[in-house]
Amino acid sequence: MIEPHAPAPPGSPPSWGGPCGPEAPARLPVRPAVGRFLVLAGVFVCAACGLVYELELVALASYLIGDSVTQASVVLSVMVFAMGLGSLAAKRLRGLAAAGFGALEAALALVGGSSAMLLYAVFAWTGGWGGLWADGPRILLVAFSLAIGVLIGAEVPLLMELIQRVRRQDPGGAVADLFAADYVGALVGGLAFPFVLLPFLGQLTGALLTGTVNAVVGAALVLGLFRRDLTRRARWLLLTANAVVLALLATATVLADDFERAARHAVYGQDVRVAVRTDVQEVVLTGDTDGRPLDLFLDGRLRVRGSDERRYHEALVHPAMSGPHTRVLILGGGDGLAAREVLRHPGTDRVDLLEADPGLARLARHDPGLSALNEHAFGDARVHLLTGDAFHRLRSTPSATYDVVISDLPDPGLTASTKLYSQEFYGLLRRVLAPDGRLAVHAGPVAARPRAFWTVDATLRAAGLPATAYRVAARHPGSAPGTGRAAADLRAPGSWGFLLAARTTPAPRLDPAAPRPHTLTPDALARDARAAARTRIAGLPPSTLPHPRY
């Protein structure tokens, strides 16, 4: 058994190994062993809640702002820095550890629980105002990371004081016990967020429920175990503060669905027709009523604009089909629109569509508006839907399987799709292509992001697939329906950039035996290739899995 420490000299600060200042150990309503267990259980729950807040900020910021690597770096670095500040600030509260911890958990529950809803509100109602308001979500993200980090960082010194008030032990043992409970709680919170909270409750309700648990556990620990350390006035203040916090969180939870609908209308406009969250992403369809063209948004980013989609998909598909095209692989394209263009070419026997989100493909098959737009491509017996990781699929695909590969993927600048624009991935595509096969790649807007576009070109060449660039101007560039989304996300691009690749440099042309495209002509395609070539940036290194360059 550890011998008790000698009393500290008068006026000296309290030590980690002794009780709080000159006071005797806490007068607990339970035995010390039970009290110590309850404190460690509180540490466990608070750590789980803290990590949920952290992951929720990263996930929501990645969805709202984009570039998950950047958002994760901002949240984690700011939060860790703020935890250090919180630990330093908590030194002033060690003499009032019980009251300080109770107030701290009430504040953390309110800030962390409401963070997702407030961040989404600022994004929805100020994202399109321009000026400082255009950066509102980023500013609020940093502010929440700072506030939550400070509050989480202040927990540890106060909990150390409380656990030593229960039963004095050597500092090393107390630290080990505290951090063991903290790390196990973080593990549980980290697993609960993606596997329980996010799929079953969503980001808003999940954060609010986490705040509720945080407030209940913090108040129960202090008011139940350490109530004799508090004055009567302090107990009533703490009880009132937690009641207010719980009432606010409960009210927000009840209103969460109405809030989400109002925010969605602020982002996308009033003509939202379908809004579903699949296992992969949020899918929103607008328009297709009262003469409005159908628009498709994936995780808030415009992927299909009904008034212009034919120009995009014809430019993506038809140049690659000007040759053997018996077997075709489409990467992405869960909306079925690229498959529609492939099926227009006679001689196509099989179309494999490799889509990461089967929920999007189901919607494209069954939604009346979207299935009419893709001309019921998924009802064609030649179309075979494949799901799963593209790398795994291609590794198990025999060599020279496909005559044509159509890469209808999001821009390479989006972190989630960067690996599908890497040299390693294009090496796999080269292997599954027939010797005279062709690969068409959507590489983002060449005019707006020329460096990213020509990095794709350099990456294809490094994989042994020299490419020819071409671009197609959008007929109706500009803002999509809705007023709240930042312009970079809701705007239709002014032009689309494509690369046509093969083992020898191909010339973009149209198959004279195929039906004539609605929007594309041989002369326009040649002009588009010359226009894209004038933007070339030479000497760019390829993008690889260990070193992404987009």
C-alpha positions as CSV (number, residue, x, y, z in Angstrom):
1,M,0.0,0.0,0.0
2,I,1.3,3.5,-0.8
3,E,2.3,5.5,2.2
4,P,0.5,8.8,2.5
5,H,2.5,11.9,1.6
6,A,3.7,14.3,4.1
7,P,1.5,17.4,4.5
8,A,2.5,20.3,2.2
9,P,4.0,23.4,3.8
10,P,1.6,26.2,4.4
11,G,1.0,28.4,1.3
12,S,2.4,25.8,-1.1
13,P,0.4,24.8,-4.1
14,P,-1.5,21.5,-4.0
15,S,0.4,18.5,-5.4
16,W,-0.7,15.8,-7.8
17,G,-0.1,13.3,-5.1
18,G,-2.2,14.8,-2.4
19,P,-5.7,16.1,-1.7
20,C,-6.9,19.5,-2.9
21,G,-4.9,22.0,-0.9
22,P,-5.0,21.6,2.9
23,E,-8.4,19.9,2.8
24,A,-8.9,16.4,4.0
25,P,-10.0,13.7,1.6
26,A,-13.5,14.2,0.2
27,R,-16.5,13.1,2.3
28,L,-18.1,10.7,-0.1
29,P,-21.5,9.1,0.1
30,V,-19.9,5.8,-1.0
31,R,-16.8,3.8,-0.2
32,P,-13.5,5.2,-1.6
33,A,-13.1,2.2,-4.0
34,V,-16.6,2.8,-5.4
35,G,-16.0,6.5,-5.6
36,R,-12.7,6.0,-7.5
37,F,-14.5,3.7,-9.9
38,L,-17.2,6.3,-10.5
39,V,-14.6,9.0,-11.3
40,L,-12.8,6.7,-13.8
41,A,-16.2,5.9,-15.3
42,G,-16.8,9.6,-15.7
43,V,-13.4,10.0,-17.3
44,F,-14.3,7.2,-19.7
45,V,-17.6,8.8,-20.8
46,C,-16.2,12.4,-21.0
47,A,-13.3,11.1,-23.2
48,A,-15.8,9.3,-25.5
49,C,-17.9,12.5,-25.8
50,G,-14.8,14.6,-26.5
51,L,-13.7,12.4,-29.4
52,V,-17.2,12.4,-30.9
53,Y,-17.1,16.2,-30.9
54,E,-13.8,16.1,-32.6
55,L,-14.8,13.6,-35.3
56,E,-18.1,15.4,-35.9
57,L,-16.3,18.7,-36.6
58,V,-14.0,16.9,-39.0
59,A,-16.8,15.1,-40.8
60,L,-19.1,18.1,-41.1
61,A,-16.3,20.4,-42.2
62,S,-15.2,18.0,-44.9
63,Y,-18.8,17.8,-46.2
64,L,-19.5,21.5,-46.0
65,I,-16.1,22.9,-47.0
66,G,-14.4,20.0,-48.8
67,D,-10.9,18.6,-48.7
68,S,-11.0,16.2,-45.8
69,V,-7.2,16.2,-45.2
70,T,-7.1,20.0,-44.8
71,Q,-10.2,20.1,-42.5
72,A,-8.9,17.2,-40.4
73,S,-5.5,19.0,-40.0
74,V,-7.1,22.2,-39.0
75,V,-9.5,20.7,-36.4
76,L,-6.9,18.4,-34.9
77,S,-4.0,20.9,-34.7
78,V,-6.2,23.7,-33.4
79,M,-7.8,21.4,-30.9
80,V,-4.6,19.9,-29.6
81,F,-3.1,23.4,-29.2
82,A,-6.3,24.5,-27.3
83,M,-6.1,21.5,-25.0
84,G,-2.7,22.8,-23.9
85,L,-4.2,26.2,-23.2
86,G,-7.1,24.5,-21.3
87,S,-4.7,22.5,-19.1
88,L,-2.9,25.7,-18.1
89,A,-6.1,27.6,-17.4
90,A,-7.4,24.7,-15.2
91,K,-4.5,25.3,-12.8
92,R,-6.5,28.2,-11.3
93,L,-9.5,26.0,-10.7
94,R,-7.7,23.1,-8.9
95,G,-8.7,24.5,-5.5
96,L,-12.4,24.3,-6.6
97,A,-12.0,21.1,-8.6
98,A,-15.6,19.7,-8.1
99,A,-17.4,23.0,-8.9
100,G,-15.0,23.8,-11.7
101,F,-15.4,20.3,-13.3
102,G,-19.2,20.6,-13.1
103,A,-19.3,23.9,-14.8
104,L,-16.8,22.8,-17.4
105,E,-18.9,19.8,-18.4
106,A,-22.0,21.8,-18.7
107,A,-20.2,24.3,-21.0
108,L,-18.6,21.5,-23.0
109,A,-22.0,19.7,-23.4
110,L,-23.6,22.9,-24.8
111,V,-20.7,23.9,-27.1
112,G,-20.0,20.4,-28.4
113,G,-23.6,19.3,-28.7
114,S,-24.7,22.4,-30.6
115,S,-21.5,22.7,-32.7
116,A,-22.8,20.7,-35.7
117,M,-26.2,22.6,-35.9
118,L,-24.6,26.0,-35.6
119,L,-21.9,25.2,-38.1
120,Y,-24.5,23.9,-40.6
121,A,-26.7,27.0,-40.0
122,V,-23.8,29.4,-40.7
123,F,-23.0,27.5,-43.8
124,A,-26.6,27.3,-45.1
125,W,-27.6,30.9,-44.4
126,T,-24.4,32.9,-45.0
127,G,-22.4,30.7,-47.4
128,G,-23.5,32.7,-50.5
129,W,-23.3,36.2,-49.1
130,G,-19.7,36.8,-50.2
131,G,-17.0,38.8,-48.3
132,L,-16.3,37.8,-44.8
133,W,-19.5,35.8,-44.5
134,A,-18.3,33.5,-47.3
135,D,-15.6,32.3,-44.9
136,G,-18.1,32.0,-42.0
137,P,-18.0,28.2,-41.8
138,R,-14.2,28.2,-41.7
139,I,-14.1,30.8,-39.0
140,L,-16.7,29.0,-36.9
141,L,-14.9,25.7,-37.4
142,V,-11.7,27.2,-35.9
143,A,-13.7,28.9,-33.1
144,F,-15.4,25.6,-32.2
145,S,-12.1,23.7,-32.3
146,L,-10.5,26.2,-30.0
147,A,-13.5,26.3,-27.5
148,I,-13.9,22.5,-27.4
149,G,-10.2,22.0,-27.1
150,V,-9.8,24.4,-24.2
151,L,-12.7,22.7,-22.4
152,I,-11.4,19.1,-23.0
153,G,-7.8,20.2,-22.0
154,A,-9.1,21.6,-18.7
155,E,-10.8,18.3,-17.8
156,V,-7.6,16.3,-17.0
157,P,-6.1,18.5,-14.2
158,L,-9.5,18.8,-12.5
159,L,-10.2,15.0,-12.8
160,M,-6.7,14.4,-11.4
161,E,-7.6,16.5,-8.4
162,L,-10.9,14.7,-8.0
163,I,-9.5,11.2,-8.2
164,Q,-6.9,12.2,-5.6
165,R,-9.6,13.6,-3.3
166,V,-11.2,10.2,-3.4
167,R,-8.1,8.2,-2.4
168,R,-4.6,9.5,-2.3
169,Q,-2.0,7.5,-4.3
170,D,1.3,8.1,-6.0
171,P,1.2,10.5,-8.9
172,G,2.4,7.9,-11.4
173,G,-0.3,5.5,-10.6
174,A,-3.0,8.2,-10.6
175,V,-1.9,9.4,-14.0
176,A,-1.8,5.8,-15.4
177,D,-5.4,5.1,-14.2
178,L,-6.7,8.4,-15.5
179,F,-5.2,8.1,-18.9
180,A,-6.2,4.4,-19.2
181,A,-9.8,5.3,-18.7
182,D,-9.4,8.3,-21.0
183,Y,-7.9,6.4,-23.9
184,V,-10.4,3.5,-23.7
185,G,-13.2,6.1,-23.7
186,A,-11.7,7.7,-26.8
187,L,-11.6,4.3,-28.5
188,V,-15.3,3.7,-27.8
189,G,-16.3,7.3,-28.9
190,G,-14.2,6.9,-32.0
191,L,-15.9,3.7,-33.0
192,A,-19.4,4.8,-32.0
193,F,-19.3,7.9,-34.2
194,P,-19.0,6.2,-37.7
195,F,-20.7,2.9,-36.8
196,V,-23.6,4.1,-34.5
197,L,-24.2,7.8,-34.3
198,L,-23.6,8.8,-37.9
199,P,-25.6,6.1,-39.7
200,F,-28.5,5.9,-37.2
201,L,-28.8,9.5,-35.9
202,G,-27.0,11.7,-38.4
203,Q,-24.5,14.4,-37.6
204,L,-26.9,16.9,-36.0
205,T,-28.9,14.6,-33.7
206,G,-25.7,12.5,-32.9
207,A,-23.9,15.6,-31.6
208,L,-26.9,16.8,-29.6
209,L,-27.3,13.3,-28.0
210,T,-23.6,13.3,-27.2
211,G,-23.9,16.7,-25.5
212,T,-26.8,15.4,-23.5
213,V,-24.8,12.3,-22.2
214,N,-21.9,14.6,-21.4
215,A,-24.1,17.0,-19.3
216,V,-25.9,14.2,-17.5
217,V,-22.6,12.3,-16.6
218,G,-20.8,15.5,-15.5
219,A,-23.6,16.7,-13.3
220,A,-24.2,13.3,-11.8
221,L,-20.5,12.8,-10.9
222,V,-20.2,16.2,-9.2
223,L,-23.7,16.5,-7.6
224,G,-23.8,12.8,-6.6
225,L,-20.3,12.1,-5.5
226,F,-18.8,15.4,-4.5
227,R,-21.9,17.4,-3.4
228,R,-20.4,17.9,0.1
229,D,-17.5,19.8,-1.5
230,L,-20.0,22.4,-2.8
231,T,-21.9,25.1,-1.0
232,R,-25.7,25.0,-1.2
233,R,-25.6,28.0,-3.6
234,A,-23.0,26.3,-5.8
235,R,-25.1,23.1,-6.0
236,W,-28.2,25.1,-7.1
237,L,-26.2,27.1,-9.6
238,L,-24.8,23.9,-11.1
239,L,-28.1,22.1,-11.1
240,T,-29.8,25.1,-12.8
241,A,-27.0,25.4,-15.4
242,N,-27.3,21.8,-16.4
243,A,-31.1,21.9,-16.5
244,V,-30.8,24.9,-18.9
245,V,-28.2,23.0,-21.1
246,L,-30.3,19.9,-21.2
247,A,-33.5,21.9,-22.1
248,L,-31.6,23.6,-24.9
249,L,-30.2,20.3,-26.3
250,A,-33.6,18.6,-26.0
251,T,-35.3,21.5,-27.8
252,A,-32.7,21.4,-30.6
253,T,-33.2,17.6,-30.9
254,V,-36.9,18.0,-31.3
255,L,-36.5,20.7,-33.9
256,A,-33.5,19.0,-35.7
257,D,-35.6,17.6,-38.6
258,D,-37.4,20.9,-39.2
259,F,-34.1,22.7,-39.0
260,E,-32.4,20.3,-41.5
261,R,-35.2,20.8,-44.0
262,A,-35.1,24.6,-43.7
263,A,-31.3,24.6,-44.1
264,R,-31.5,22.3,-47.1
265,H,-33.9,24.7,-48.8
266,A,-31.6,27.5,-48.0
267,V,-28.8,25.6,-49.6
268,Y,-30.5,24.1,-52.6
269,G,-33.5,26.3,-53.1
270,Q,-37.2,25.5,-52.6
271,D,-37.5,22.8,-55.3
272,V,-35.8,20.0,-53.4
273,R,-37.6,16.9,-54.6
274,V,-35.4,14.1,-53.2
275,A,-33.0,14.2,-50.3
276,V,-31.6,10.9,-49.0
277,R,-28.4,9.9,-47.2
278,T,-27.0,6.7,-48.5
279,D,-24.3,4.7,-46.8
280,V,-21.7,6.8,-48.7
281,Q,-23.1,10.4,-49.2
282,E,-26.0,12.7,-49.2
283,V,-27.9,12.7,-52.5
284,V,-30.2,15.6,-53.4
285,L,-32.3,16.0,-56.5
286,T,-33.9,19.3,-57.3
287,G,-36.1,20.4,-60.2
288,D,-37.8,18.1,-62.7
289,T,-41.1,19.8,-61.9
290,D,-42.9,22.8,-63.5
291,G,-40.4,22.7,-66.4
292,R,-37.3,23.1,-64.2
293,P,-34.4,20.9,-65.3
294,L,-33.3,18.1,-62.9
295,D,-30.1,18.8,-60.9
296,L,-28.2,16.2,-58.9
297,F,-26.0,17.1,-55.9
298,L,-23.7,14.7,-54.1
299,D,-22.6,15.8,-50.7
300,G,-23.6,19.3,-51.6
301,R,-21.6,19.5,-54.8
302,L,-23.3,19.8,-58.2
303,R,-22.7,16.7,-60.2
304,V,-25.4,16.8,-62.8
305,R,-27.1,19.9,-64.2
306,G,-30.0,18.7,-66.3
307,S,-29.8,21.6,-68.7
308,D,-26.1,20.9,-69.6
309,E,-25.4,17.3,-68.7
310,R,-25.6,16.1,-72.2
311,R,-22.8,18.3,-73.3
312,Y,-20.6,16.9,-70.5
313,H,-21.5,13.2,-71.0
314,E,-21.3,13.2,-74.8
315,A,-17.8,14.8,-74.6
316,L,-16.7,12.3,-72.0
317,V,-18.0,9.2,-73.8
318,H,-18.1,9.6,-77.5
319,P,-14.4,10.2,-78.3
320,A,-13.4,7.1,-76.4
321,M,-15.9,5.0,-78.3
322,S,-14.4,5.7,-81.7
323,G,-12.9,2.3,-82.1
324,P,-13.5,-1.2,-80.7
325,H,-16.0,-0.9,-77.8
326,T,-17.4,-4.4,-77.2
327,R,-16.6,-4.3,-73.5
328,V,-16.8,-1.0,-71.6
329,L,-16.0,-0.2,-68.0
330,I,-17.5,3.0,-66.4
331,L,-15.9,4.2,-63.2
332,G,-18.4,6.2,-61.1
333,G,-21.4,7.2,-63.2
334,G,-23.9,5.9,-60.7
335,D,-26.4,8.4,-62.2
336,G,-26.5,6.2,-65.4
337,L,-25.9,9.1,-67.8
338,A,-22.5,7.9,-69.0
339,A,-24.0,4.5,-69.5
340,R,-26.8,6.1,-71.6
341,E,-24.2,7.5,-74.0
342,V,-22.3,4.2,-74.2
343,L,-25.4,2.2,-75.0
344,R,-26.1,4.5,-78.0
345,H,-23.1,2.9,-79.8
346,P,-23.9,-0.3,-81.8
347,G,-21.6,-3.2,-81.1
348,T,-21.5,-2.7,-77.3
349,D,-22.0,-6.1,-75.7
350,R,-21.3,-5.4,-72.0
351,V,-21.1,-2.3,-69.8
352,D,-19.6,-2.8,-66.3
353,L,-20.5,0.2,-64.1
354,L,-18.2,0.3,-61.0
355,E,-19.9,2.7,-58.5
356,A,-18.9,3.2,-54.9
357,D,-22.4,4.2,-53.9
358,P,-25.0,1.5,-54.7
359,G,-27.7,3.8,-53.2
360,L,-27.1,6.4,-56.0
361,A,-27.5,3.6,-58.6
362,R,-30.7,2.5,-57.0
363,L,-32.0,6.0,-57.1
364,A,-31.0,6.3,-60.8
365,R,-32.8,3.1,-61.6
366,H,-36.1,3.9,-59.7
367,D,-36.5,7.7,-59.5
368,P,-38.8,8.7,-62.4
369,G,-37.0,11.9,-63.2
370,L,-33.4,10.6,-63.0
371,S,-34.3,7.3,-64.8
372,A,-36.0,9.2,-67.6
373,L,-32.9,11.4,-67.9
374,N,-30.6,8.3,-68.2
375,E,-33.2,6.7,-70.6
376,H,-33.6,3.7,-68.2
377,A,-30.0,2.7,-68.7
378,F,-30.0,0.4,-65.7
379,G,-32.9,-1.6,-67.3
380,D,-30.7,-2.6,-70.2
381,A,-29.4,-6.2,-69.8
382,R,-26.0,-5.2,-71.0
383,V,-25.4,-3.0,-68.0
384,H,-23.9,-4.7,-64.9
385,L,-23.6,-2.8,-61.7
386,L,-20.4,-3.5,-59.6
387,T,-19.8,-2.0,-56.2
388,G,-16.9,-1.9,-53.9
389,D,-13.4,-0.4,-53.8
390,A,-12.1,0.3,-57.3
391,F,-8.5,-0.7,-56.5
392,H,-9.6,-4.1,-55.2
393,R,-11.8,-4.7,-58.2
394,L,-9.2,-3.8,-60.7
395,R,-6.5,-5.9,-59.1
396,S,-8.7,-9.0,-59.5
397,T,-9.8,-8.1,-63.0
398,P,-8.0,-10.1,-65.8
399,S,-5.7,-8.2,-68.1
400,A,-7.0,-6.8,-71.4
401,T,-10.6,-7.2,-70.2
402,Y,-12.0,-3.8,-71.6
403,D,-11.9,-2.0,-74.9
404,V,-12.9,1.3,-73.3
405,V,-12.7,2.7,-69.8
406,I,-14.7,5.8,-68.9
407,S,-13.6,7.6,-65.7
408,D,-16.6,9.6,-64.6
409,L,-15.3,10.6,-61.2
410,P,-15.3,13.8,-59.1
411,D,-12.6,16.4,-59.7
412,P,-9.1,15.2,-58.5
413,G,-8.9,18.2,-56.1
414,L,-11.4,16.4,-53.8
415,T,-9.4,14.4,-51.4
416,A,-11.7,11.3,-51.5
417,S,-11.1,10.9,-55.2
418,T,-7.4,11.7,-55.3
419,K,-6.2,8.1,-55.1
420,L,-8.3,7.4,-58.3
421,Y,-6.2,9.9,-60.1
422,S,-2.8,8.4,-59.0
423,Q,-0.1,6.7,-61.1
424,E,-0.8,3.4,-59.4
425,F,-4.4,3.5,-60.2
426,Y,-3.8,4.3,-63.9
427,G,-1.3,1.5,-64.0
428,L,-4.1,-0.9,-63.0
429,L,-6.3,0.7,-65.7
430,R,-3.6,0.2,-68.3
431,R,-3.4,-3.5,-67.4
432,V,-7.1,-4.1,-67.8
433,L,-7.3,-2.2,-71.1
434,A,-7.0,-4.1,-74.4
435,P,-3.9,-3.3,-76.4
436,D,-5.8,-0.9,-78.6
437,G,-8.1,0.2,-75.8
438,R,-8.8,3.8,-74.8
439,L,-9.3,5.6,-71.5
440,A,-11.4,8.8,-71.1
441,V,-10.8,10.8,-67.9
442,H,-12.8,13.7,-66.5
443,A,-9.9,15.8,-65.1
444,G,-11.7,18.9,-63.8
445,P,-12.1,22.3,-65.3
446,V,-8.9,23.0,-67.3
447,A,-9.4,26.8,-67.3
448,A,-10.1,27.2,-63.6
449,R,-7.6,24.6,-62.3
450,P,-5.0,24.1,-65.0
451,R,-2.3,22.8,-62.7
452,A,-4.5,20.0,-61.4
453,F,-5.7,19.2,-64.9
454,W,-2.2,18.9,-66.3
455,T,-1.0,16.9,-63.3
456,V,-3.6,14.3,-64.4
457,D,-2.0,14.3,-67.8
458,A,1.5,13.9,-66.4
459,T,0.2,11.0,-64.2
460,L,-1.3,9.2,-67.1
461,R,1.9,9.5,-69.1
462,A,3.9,8.2,-66.2
463,A,1.6,5.2,-66.1
464,G,2.3,4.5,-69.8
465,L,-0.9,6.1,-71.1
466,P,-0.1,9.3,-73.2
467,A,-3.2,11.5,-73.5
468,T,-4.7,14.2,-75.6
469,A,-6.6,17.0,-73.9
470,Y,-9.8,18.6,-74.9
471,R,-12.4,20.7,-73.2
472,V,-16.1,21.6,-73.6
473,A,-17.7,24.8,-72.6
474,A,-20.9,24.7,-70.5
475,R,-23.9,26.2,-72.2
476,H,-25.3,27.7,-68.9
477,P,-22.4,28.3,-66.5
478,G,-23.3,30.0,-63.2
479,S,-25.1,29.5,-60.0
480,A,-27.3,26.5,-59.5
481,P,-30.6,26.8,-57.7
482,G,-30.3,27.9,-54.1
483,T,-28.8,30.9,-52.3
484,G,-26.9,29.5,-49.4
485,R,-24.1,27.4,-50.8
486,A,-20.7,28.9,-51.4
487,A,-20.2,29.7,-55.1
488,A,-17.3,27.3,-55.5
489,D,-19.6,24.3,-54.6
490,L,-23.0,25.1,-56.2
491,R,-21.8,26.8,-59.4
492,A,-21.9,24.9,-62.6
493,P,-18.4,25.0,-64.1
494,G,-17.7,27.2,-67.1
495,S,-16.1,24.3,-68.9
496,W,-15.1,20.7,-68.4
497,G,-11.7,19.3,-69.1
498,F,-11.1,15.7,-70.4
499,L,-8.1,13.5,-71.3
500,L,-8.3,10.7,-73.9
501,A,-5.5,8.2,-73.2
502,A,-4.2,5.1,-74.8
503,R,-0.9,3.2,-75.2
504,T,-0.1,5.5,-78.1
505,T,-1.3,9.1,-78.2
506,P,-4.8,9.0,-79.5
507,A,-6.5,11.7,-81.6
508,P,-10.0,12.7,-80.4
509,R,-12.6,11.9,-83.0
510,L,-16.2,10.7,-83.3
511,D,-17.2,7.3,-84.6
512,P,-18.9,7.9,-88.0
513,A,-20.9,4.6,-87.6
514,A,-22.5,5.7,-84.3
515,P,-25.5,8.0,-83.9
516,R,-24.6,11.6,-84.2
517,P,-24.3,13.3,-80.8
518,H,-26.7,16.1,-79.9
519,T,-24.1,18.6,-78.9
520,L,-20.7,17.5,-80.2
521,T,-19.3,17.7,-83.8
522,P,-15.9,16.7,-85.2
523,D,-15.0,20.3,-85.9
524,A,-16.0,21.4,-82.4
525,L,-14.0,18.5,-80.9
526,A,-10.9,19.5,-82.8
527,R,-11.3,23.2,-81.7
528,D,-11.7,22.1,-78.1
529,A,-8.5,20.0,-78.3
530,R,-6.5,23.0,-79.7
531,A,-8.0,25.3,-77.0
532,A,-7.0,22.9,-74.2
533,A,-3.5,22.4,-75.6
534,R,-2.8,26.1,-75.3
535,T,-3.2,25.9,-71.5
536,R,-0.6,23.1,-71.1
537,I,1.8,23.4,-68.1
538,A,4.9,21.4,-68.8
539,G,7.2,19.6,-66.4
540,L,4.7,18.7,-63.7
541,P,5.5,15.6,-61.7
542,P,2.9,12.7,-61.5
543,S,0.7,12.2,-58.6
544,T,1.2,9.0,-56.6
545,L,-0.4,7.4,-53.6
546,P,2.4,8.3,-51.2
547,H,2.7,11.8,-52.7
548,P,-0.6,13.2,-54.0
549,R,-0.1,16.4,-55.9
550,Y,-3.7,17.7,-56.5
